[in-house]
Amino acid sequence: MLIEKGTIYQISQGVKGFYNSAETMTVKSNNGVTVQFILGDSKGHGSMPLDHLNYLLKKSSLTQIPNKLMLLNTDSDDEQIG
């Protein structure tokens, strides 16, 4: 899975305690080894190895929230087809 700057993840109930009870995490940067992130509701920031973030995604501790711009582009493409 491609992890890009600006990607937002929903934090599951089971691991919220590790992230200051934040609801979301936004990727600030990814250098290919380490990912920096900002927690939602101004609850902090941090970094972790990219491998660990991939592990959290695989275990469903984090779930990607669809990008609103991408959803808008998908909707407009459907309208042009019909």
C-alpha positions in Angstrom: 0.0 0.0 0.0 1.3 3.4 -0.9 1.7 5.7 2.1 1.7 9.3 1.0 1.8 12.7 2.7 -1.6 13.8 3.7 -3.1 10.3 4.0 -5.5 10.1 7.0 -6.0 7.0 9.0 -8.7 6.1 11.5 -7.3 4.7 14.8 -9.1 1.7 16.2 -10.4 1.6 19.7 -7.9 -1.1 20.8 -4.8 1.1 20.1 -6.1 4.7 20.8 -4.5 4.6 24.2 -1.1 4.5 22.5 -2.0 7.7 20.5 -3.3 10.0 23.2 -6.9 8.8 22.5 -6.8 10.5 19.1 -9.4 9.5 16.5 -7.2 10.0 13.5 -3.6 10.2 12.3 -2.4 12.1 9.3 0.9 11.3 7.5 3.2 14.4 7.5 6.1 12.8 5.6 7.5 9.4 4.5 11.1 9.0 3.6 10.9 5.3 2.8 12.1 4.2 6.2 10.3 6.4 8.7 6.8 7.9 8.7 6.1 11.2 10.6 2.5 11.8 11.6 0.2 14.3 13.3 -2.6 13.1 15.6 -6.1 14.5 15.1 -7.6 17.1 17.5 -4.1 18.5 18.1 -3.3 15.6 20.4 0.4 15.4 19.3 2.7 14.1 16.7 5.3 11.4 16.3 7.1 9.0 14.0 7.4 5.3 13.5 9.2 2.9 11.1 7.4 2.3 7.9 7.3 -1.4 8.5 5.5 -0.8 11.8 2.8 1.3 10.1 2.3 -1.4 7.5 2.0 -3.9 10.4 -0.7 -1.7 12.0 -2.6 -1.5 8.7 -2.4 -5.3 8.2 -3.8 -5.9 11.8 -6.6 -3.3 11.1 -5.3 -1.1 14.0 -5.4 1.7 11.4 -7.8 2.1 8.6 -7.3 4.5 5.7 -10.0 7.2 5.4 -10.7 7.8 1.7 -9.4 11.1 0.3 -12.3 13.5 -0.3 -10.8 14.8 -3.5 -10.4 11.3 -4.9 -14.1 10.7 -4.1 -15.1 13.9 -5.9 -13.1 12.9 -8.9 -14.7 9.4 -9.0 -18.2 11.0 -8.8 -17.6 13.4 -11.7 -16.2 10.6 -13.8 -19.3 8.6 -13.4 -21.5 11.5 -14.4 -19.5 12.0 -17.6 -19.9 8.4 -18.6 -23.7 8.4 -18.3 
